[in-house]
């Protein structure tokens, strides 16, 4: 029986050691042109001012602006000493907001990178932040592990509303895009919780406590993400290993279910290509035909759980607790080529190819001789 003197191998099961070796080997792949950072990445947002950049939230407490083409860090936003879990921008894109494990929401001026107001009121860590403008007033809506949804006046930090209804922590928030017309006197906030419920709340000007409508029960357990497509239908990602499309015109009943082998952590819709893209705890990113629900392609590269997705033009950016940002082209030709590569057997398995009798060293020597000739 083999033994090891490496201290990292002590008190670990064989299966745990095998899994670590698998991840160590997979970590060397370059699929998706990985941009490697120093800590786990928990959230991502496309840059609203510069296509080609993304902002990422890290477990180390920083937010980074990253240029995808070069991998360069263009800006760092500092302050928190606890993990940053969620990101959003103000309606005019001049302020950056980050929910944090320290139970507060941090904000910075995007251009100067200087800290601005901190928003307080949660009694547990903040999991989701979104912003909106209602009758000329900029609002920040936040959801926490304390099951509270708070609405703040963005300019003053004053708490305007407490939205009640969930019995467990909030996982995600999304503003109903059909209610964001400037003339509307009320907007609708959708929320997803660890209690498997989706609720929606009407918010208006003024300070008050509000109770959500009757819960939508489309999943069996935690709902991690909400995403509205251009038709106003709601896509959801859940720990019950499915992503679903809830149809607005059919009382939010699901008309499409995408099954996965593990928790689904995020979902986005590429309107131009007609794709639905999902991020899964099994380290994979899946591209589905939106019309048929058929799986079209799987992007493999991350070697830990995929935690978020962002659409940047025709590029899909993905993040993971493996501390990498990766990017995948959704252009029709590039997707077709990716599918072809994935389905093509390795060269040494192709029929008709004779098996080489040379060692690797002999193969290299032969190649060098041919180059000299």
N, C-alpha and C positions, 0 to 999 in steps of 0.2 A: 504494500500500500504506500502511495507517495505521501510525503510529508512536506511541510513548508515551514521555514523559519522566518518568513516575512511577517512583521507585527500586524499588518492589516488583515492577515488571514485568520488571526486568532478569534475564537468565539463567533465564527460565521459558518452557516450551513453550506454544504456543497452547492446547493442550488443558488444561494446568494452569491457565492464566489463565481459560479458559472455565469450568472446574470451580469455581474460586474465586468467580467472578461469580455462578454458579448458587447457591452456598452463601450468599453475601452477600445475594442476593435472597430466598432461602428463610428466612434467619434472621429476617426481619421478621414471619413469620407468628405468629399467636397461638393456634394450635391446641393444645389441651391446657392452656391457661392457664399458659404457661411461667413458672417461677420461675428467674430468672437469677442465677447465681453467678459467681465470679471465676476458677475453674479447673475443669479437667476432672473429671467425677464418675465414679468407678470402681466403687463398690459402694453398695447401698441395703439397709436393713433397716426393716421396719415397727416402730413403737414398741410394745413389748409391754405398756406400762402405760397409754398414752393413744391410743385410736383416733383417727385424724385427723392423726397426726404420723409422720414418717419420719426416720431417721438416714442421712446420706450421707457417704461417704468421698471426699476430694478429692485430686487430684494435688498440691495445694499443701501437703499434710501435715496438714490439719485434718479433724475430724469435726464435722458440724453436725446439730442437731436442727431440723427444719423443720416448721412447721404448714402443712398443705396448703391449708386454706381461705383463709388470709391471705398465705401466702408468707413469713411472718415467721420469722427465725432465733431460736429460743427458747433455744438453748444452743450453745456452741462448746467443743470439746475440743481442747486444744493440747498440743504437745510434739514430735511428729515434725517433722523437717526434710526428709523425703523423702516421696514419694507413699504414700498409704494405700490398700491394695488390697482389703481385706475386713473385714467386721464380724460380730460376734455378741454376744449377751448371756449372762450367767451364768444358770443354771437359775432363780434367784430374781429375775432381771432387775435386780439392784442394781449389777452391774458391766458395763461396756462394754469390749469387746476389739476391737483393730484390728491386722490384719497389715500390715506395712510393708516398703518397699524397703530399709530399713536392717537387714534380717535379723532383726528382733525383733518381738515382739508387745507392743503397749502396752495398758494398762488404766487405766480411770478409774472413780471412784465416780459413778454416774449423777446422784445428787442434788446433790452438792457440786461436781462436775466436776473434782475434784482427781485428779491422776495417782496410780496405785497401783503394783503390781508390773510389771516388764518381764520377759518370758520370752525366754530366749536358748537357742540351740542350733543354729539353722539356719546354713548356710554360704552361702546365697543368699537372695534376697528371698522374703518370705512371701506366698503367694497365697490361702490359704483358712484360715478359723478357724471351729470349731464347739465347742459345749460340751454336756456331759451330766452327769447325776448317777448314780453307780453305787454301790449299797450305802452311801448316805449321804456319799459322797465326790464333790465337784465336780471334774470333769475338763475340761481345755482340750485340744482336738485341733487340730493345726496342720499345714498342708502347704506345702511350699516349692518353689521352682524348683530346689532341690538334689536333688529326687526323694525327700526324706525326709518321713515323717509322724511327728510327735512328739506324745506324750501327757504333759501336765503335771498335777501336783497344783495345782489352782487356788489354794488357800490359801497354799502355801509356795513355789510356783515350781519345785519339784523335778521333774526329768524322770523319768517312770515307764516309758515304753515308747518304743522306736523300731520303727516298722512298715516292713518292707522288702518290696520286690517290684517297684516301678516302676523303669524304667530312665531315664525322663526326668521333667521337672518335674511337680509336682502342680498341677492346675487347680482342683479342687473336692473338697469333702468333705461327706458327709451321714450322719447317724446313722439306722440302720434303725429306724423307729418301732415296729416289732413287737417290738423287744428292749428297750424302755425301761421295762418294768414294774419298779417298785422292788424287787421280790423276785428279779429276775434276777441271777445271779452273773456274767453276761457280757453285753456289748453288742457289736453289730456296727457297724463303721464302713465305709462305702463310699467309695471314692476314684476320681477320674477323672484321667487323666494326658495329657501331651503325647505319650505313646507309644501313644495310642489305646486304652489298656487301662482297664477298670473292674475293680477288685479289692475284696475285702472282708476285714476283719480282725476277729477276736474279741478284745476287750480285757477284762481282769479286774483285780482289785486285785493290787498287787505290781509289782515292777520287772523288766522283761525285754524282750528284743528279740523281735519277732514277725514271721512271714512270712505274707503274704496267701495266699488261696486261688488256684486257677488263674484266670487273667485271663478276663473276659468281653470278647469282641471283637465289638461290635455296630456299630462305626463304622470308617471308613477312615483317619481321622486324629484330630487333637486333639478331646478332649471337654471343653467349657467348663463345663457345669453338670449337676448331678444334682438331681432333685426327686421326692420320694415323695408320691403322692396318698393319699387316705383308704383306698383298697383295698390299700395297701402295694405297688403297682406303681411302677416306677421310670421317670421321664421324663428324657431326656437331650438335650442341645443340643451340636452338633458343628460343627467347621470343614469337615466334608464336606458342608455345606449341608442337613443334615437334623436334625429333632428326632424322637425315637422313644419309644415306650412299650414297656418291657421287662416282661414279665408274670412275676410271682413264681411262679405256679402252673404255669408252662410253662418252668421252668428258665431264666428271664430271657431268653427269646426275644422278639424284637420282633413285635408284632401290629399296629402302626400306624406308618407313616412319613410325616412331613410334610416335603415338599420345598420348598426356598427357593432364591432366586437367588444367595445369598451365605452367608457364615458365620452360623450361628445362635449367638447369645451367651448367651441365657437362655431358660428355659421355666418357666411356672407353670400350675397348674390351678385354675380357679374352680369349685369343687364345686357351689355353689348354682346357677350358670347352666349348668353342663355345658360349659364352654369350656376349651380349651387356648390359652394366649397365648404367643407367641414374640417374642423380640427379635432383630433381624437387623442385620448390618453394613451393609445397604443403606439404613439410616435408618428402616426401617418396623417397625411393631408389628402382628402379625397375630393375629386371633381365629379359632380353628378350632372346628368342632363336634366335641366329644370322641367322640361315638358313631360318626360317619361319616367323620371326617377331612377334611370339606369346609371350605374357606376361607369364612368368613362375612363378615368385614370386615377392612379394613386401616386402622389409625390412622396418619396422616401428620402430621408436625410437626417432628420432630427433623431437623437438617440435618447431623449427623455420626452416626457409628456409635452405635447404642443399646447400652449396656453392662449394663443391669440392669433388673429388674422387681420390684415388690412389690405384694401384694394388701393393701389397707387397707379392710376391709369390702367395699362394692360398688364401690370405686374402685381402678383400676389406676394405680399410680405408676410412671413410667419415667424413666430417667436416661441421659445421653449424654455423650460427650466434647465435645459442643457447650456444656457447662457449664449445661444447663437441666434442671430437674425438671419433668415434665409429668404431667397426671392425666387419666384417661379413665373415664367412667362405664360400668360393666358392667350396669347395670339394664336389664331387658328393653326397656322403652319407649325409653330413651335409645339403646340399641344399634340398635333399629329405626329411630329417627330419623336416626342417624348413617349407616346404610346407605342410607336414602332420599335424604339430602343428597348422598352420594357418587355415587349413580347418576342423579341428576337433572341434566340438561344445564344449562349456564349460561343465564340469562334471555335473553341476546342470541342464543342458538342454538335456543330453543324454537320449534317450528313455529307459524306463524300470527302471530308477533310482527313487526310491520313494523319495518324498519331505520330508525333515527333519522337524519334529515338534519342535525341540529344538532350543533355542536361542544360540548365539555364546558362551555365558558364560557357558551354560549347556553343549555344545559340548566340551569345554575345560575341564570341570570337569569330563565328561565321559572319555575323553582321558586319563586324569591323573589316574582315577580309573583302567582303563584297563592296564596302564603301571605298576601300583602297583601289580595287579594280576599276 
